[in-house]
Structures are given as structure tokens and as C-alpha cells.
Amino acid sequence: MLVFLDSLEASKAITMDDAEGFFKNINATDIAIQMKRNVRDLGQDPVKSYIDFLKSEVISFNKEDKENLTRVWNQVLKQTHAVNARINQPVQLVKIKTRHYGENVFYTRGNTIFIPENVLTNFNASVLHPIMVHEWWHILSERYPDLKDSIYAVFGFKRHNLSLKFPEKLKNRLLTNPDGVDLSYAIPIGGEQWLMPIIFSVGNEYLPQKMNFMGHLQMEVVKIKQDGSVEYPSNASTADQTKEMEVFFQKIGDNTQYIIHPDEIAADNFMLALIAYSENNFSKFSYDGRKKVERVIQVLKTVK
């Protein structure tokens, strides 16, 4: 079932926390970047300021939006159910302005997909369709935790069960991926150490020259030690670091470059798998890439 939220309903949905605790995890630097303000101007309760801001970022859908999105969503469900008709979850859609993350940035919270208005103004079904399949995965990964664990394992990710300790110079610059708040999955590399992708800001403040959230974003693969301490990203030219990166990329495969979080890697592979399966065409994948999307399909078929 697809539900289109009007602006009043949407203002509640965009400020409601999800199972991963987005609003509990977001920090002042992240909020300042999205609101394009200095941290010191956010007041004593930056999260409250942010929530008030988000309420003004939603818009009601028009008739054309609903018709276009319904057609796309019907295709997403058709492809999903061709693999496994038991996979179902009601989905809400919200239309958003583009001030907080920028144009073309979709995200989810709970079972809601937030769609930037510029994409609907310049509607193109062939562009929107794979994005909606990608976002569908983010909803399913929360709905089906066992499925999430199994798909993550295809790309080498397991729960590390550690209490993470970030270095001070990184802690306040961490950015929160709304589609992947959870940092409890990583790739084991032996010696009870792990590799994990993280995103963080280039600085501790909003930088106008960086324009928007994506302009501030940096991604690195960091090592987690036995005690949960996270190594600060450094020069990856040493032999050990080079070897670690080789292990990381060998595990996640070559199907996507969108590797900022395990759920993004899973979402892109889910999207590629569903489309390839529906078209019965796996020709664009490398040998390893095809094995991974075929494994994704196999796992999806086990959902009950």
C-alpha cells in the first residue's frame, strides 16, 4: 500500500525518530550544515531547532506527482514480487524542499521515503525507478532484520558488538546518514579488528563555499581495534593499510561506488539484482558482481 502524506502529516513524519535513533545520534555540526548556520547560532537545543526547521521542509503532492509516483511504485512492487510475493510493507511518501540535503537527495525514515521536489518537477520515470528501488531496500532492511543481516553478510559485514570510541578530533565531525544511522556492522579482518566506512564533515562548522550537505561530506574506511577504538583516517599508503583496503573492496565487490554505509552497498546491490532478475540480463556484471547479486536474489527468496 502506498500512502501520500499531505504537508501536515508529513511535518510529523519528518520529525519522528526511527528504530535507529536518527535524532538521538545527529550532532550539532551536522545540523548546522543542513540549516546553513553557525553552530553557535543553533541555541541551547540544536535538535529542537532542527526539528522546527524540518517541519517547514515538507510540501503536499499534486495530482500529477501522485499519478507519476504510483506508476513507478507499481513497477517496483512488480519486480519485488517476481522474486518473492511475501515481501510487503506499507510505504508512505513525503515531498520535500531541498534546503537541508540539497537537490536529488532522497532518504528514508521508518517506512517513509522523502522525495526532493526538483525530481518531481522534472519527472523522469527511468531515472526515478532505480532510486525508488534503492530506497525500498532501506525500508525493508528495518522491516526484516534477519534479511538485513543475511544481505549484509553477502558483502562481508557482521555485527562487531563493540562500544565504539571515536577520536576527539573526529567525534564532533561525524555526519549521520539518514538511511544508515547504525554503525554496528563492519568487516572483520582478523586479530579481532574490523573495517567500517564512515562519513564526516571537512570541518566543525557549516562552510558556505561547500554549498550543501554533500559538499561537506567525506568518506573514509576506518579500522576498529579490539577495544572498540576507531583509528583516525590517515595516509593509506602503508603496506598494512593498502592490504586492508584490498580486503574491504574484495568483500564489498565492484557493483557500486556508493559505499558510505553497509546499507547503501546493500541497497544498490538490491536495486541491481531486482532489475537484472526482472530483465533476465546479468551481462553488465563482472563474474564476482554477478555472484553477489545472484546471492542477493537467493536470500530474498527465503523471506517468509
N, C-alpha and C positions, 0 to 999 in steps of 0.2 A: 504494500500500500504506500502511495506517495502522497504526502501532505504538504501543501504550500502555506507557509505561515505569513500572515499579514504583519505589518510593522509593529503592532502592539504585541502580538505573540512572539515575534522574532526578537524583540528587545528583551524578553525574558529568556529565550533560548540562548542568546549570545552571551548572557551573563550567568548562565547556570553552569556550575562545575561538573566535570565528568568523572569517571571512575579513576582516572589517573591523576586527578587533582591539579588541573591546569592553573587555576587561580591561586592555589596554595604554593605552587612552585615558581611562578613567574617573579622576576626580581625588578627592582626599580629601574635599572638600566634598560632592560627590555621594554618596560612600559614607556620610559622617556623617549626611546627611539620610535615606538609606534605612535605616540602622541606628538612627536616632534617638539619636545620641550626639554629644558634642562631638568636634571634630577631634582635639584633643589626647589624647583617650582611645582613639584607634584604634591606638596603638602605633607602632613604627618601620616596620611594613609594613602600611599600611591595606588594600591589596588582599588580602593573606593573611587579615586579619581578616574582610574582606567575603566572601571565598570560603568561609571556615568558617561564616559566618552563613548564606549561601545554601544550604549543604548541609542546614540544618535547616528550610528553607522548602518542601520538597517532600513530597508525600503520595501514596500509592498510590490509583489509581482503584478504585471499587467496580463491581460488575456493572452497576448502573443507569447510572452515568456512561458506561461503555463503550457500552452499547446506545444511549443518547441521542446521544452524540457520533458514533457510526458512522452513524446515520440522517442527521444534519446533514452529515457529511462526504461521504456518498454523493451528496447533493444538490449540494454544492459541485463535486464532480468531474463530475457530470452536466452542470451549467451550463458548466463549463470546456470539456469535451469537445464540447459542442454548437458551440462556437466553433472549437476545434482539438483533435482527439483526440491529437495528438502531444505536447501539453503534459503532462508527467508528472514526478513527483518523489516518492520515498518520504517520508512525513511521520511524525515522532514527536510524541506528545503527553505533556505533563507537567502534573500538577495541583499548584498551588502555594498556599501560605498567602498572606495579603495584607499582611504586615507591611512588606515592602520598598517596594512601589509603591502599595499601597492596594487597596481593593475595585474590581472591574470593570476592572482594568488587565491586558490581555493583552500579550504581546510574543513575539518570536521570537529564536532564536539558531541560526544554521545552518539545518537543516531541522526544527527543533523549535519547536512552538508551546506556550507556557506559559499555562495556563488557570487563572484565580483560582477558588478553591474556592467562593466565595459564588455565582458564576454557575451552578455545577453543583448546589448545594444548592437554589437557586431556579430550576431549569431552565425555560427558555422558548425553544423552537426558533426562533420568529420573531425573537427578539432576538439569539440566538446566531448564526444563519445568516449575516447580513451581516458580522458581526465576523469569523467564520472565513474568509469570502471575502477580507476585507481582509488578514488575517494571511497567507493563502495567497500574496497578492502579494509580501509581504516575503520569503518563501522563494523564489519564482520569480525575483525580481529578483537574488538571489545566484546562483541556478542558471543563469540565462540573461543574462549581462552585456550582450550585444548588444540583447536585448529591453529591458533596463533603460535603456540609452542612448536607444533609439528612443521608449520611452514617456515618459521624462523630457523629450525634445525636444518632445513634444506640448504641454507646459506651459512651454516656453521655457528649460529647464535644459540647460546644456552643461558639460563639464569645463573648469575655469578654468586648470588646470595651474600654479597658483601655490603657493608656500610661504606659508601664512597666518601673519600676525603679529598676534596679539590684544593690545590694550592691557592693561597690568598689572592695572588695576582690574577687568578682566573675565575675565582668564585663569583665575583660581582659582575663578570662579563659574560657569564653563561646565558645563552638565549634558549627560550623554550619553544620547541616545535609543537604547535597545537595538534598535529597529527601523531606526535610521538613524544609525549612527556616522560614516559617511563625510561629510566636509564638502568634497568636491572638486567639487561641482556648484553652479552658480549661474546667474543670468540676466544675460547681457551687456546693458549699457545704453549702449554707445558710449564712446569715449575710453579703451578698454581697461579699463573699470571694470565692476563686477558687483554684483548684489544677491543676498543669500542670507539665508534665515531661520535664526536660531539660538535655542537655549533656554539660559537661565542662571538661577541662583538669585537670589532677592531679597537674599540676604546671603551671608556667608562661612562661616556655621555653620548647624547644624540649629536651627530656631526652633520650639519646642513649640507655640506658638499657631497655626502654619501646618499643624499636624497631620501631614501626609504629603508625599510627593514632589510630588504635583500642586499642593499648596498653596504650595510654594516656587517653582514654575515660572513664569518669564516668557519670552515670545517676542517677538522683535523682528526686523525685516528690516534688515540692516546692509549698508553699502556696502564693497566690497573695491576698494582702489586698485590702480594698475598694478604696484606693487611687492609686492603681497600684504598690505599692512597693512589691518587692519579698523578702520573708524571706530567709535568708541563710540556706542551708540544715544543719540540726543539728541532734542530737540524737533523733531517732524516738521511744523512749521507753516511752514517756509520754502518759497518757491516751488519751489526745486530738489527738496527732499525730497518735497513734495506730488506733483510730476511723476514722481519715481522710484517712489512708491507706486502711482501710476496705472498706470505701465508694468508693475510687478510683478503687480498684480491683473488687468490686462488679459491678461497672459501665462498666469497660472495658471487663470483662469476663475472661474466662480461656482458650481461643483458641490459644493464642500466648504469648510468653515471650518477644517478640520483641516490647517493649513498650516505646521506647525512644522519640516517637513523635506520635501525633494522626494519621498522615498519614501512619506511619509504622503499627500501630494497624489496621487501615482500610485496608491497602494493604495485610497484612497476612490473614485477615478475607475474603477479596475479593478472594484471591487465594484459600483458603479452601472452600469457598462457590461455586466457579465455578467448582472445581474438584469434590466436593461431588455431585453437581447437575448433572454433566455430567455422573457420575458413578451411580447416584441414590443410594448413600450409605452415610448415615449420622451416622453410627453406632459408630464412634470413638469419637463423641462429647458428652459432658455432656448435661444434659437437657437444662441448660441455654445457653451453647455454640451452641447447635443446633438451639435454638430460635434466636440467634443472626445471624447466617449465613443464616437462612431462611428469616429473615428480610432483610438482605443484598440483597438476590435474589429478594425479593418483590420490593425493592427500585430500583434495576437495571432495572426491567421490566417497570418502569414508564418513563424511559428516552425516549425522543422523538427526 
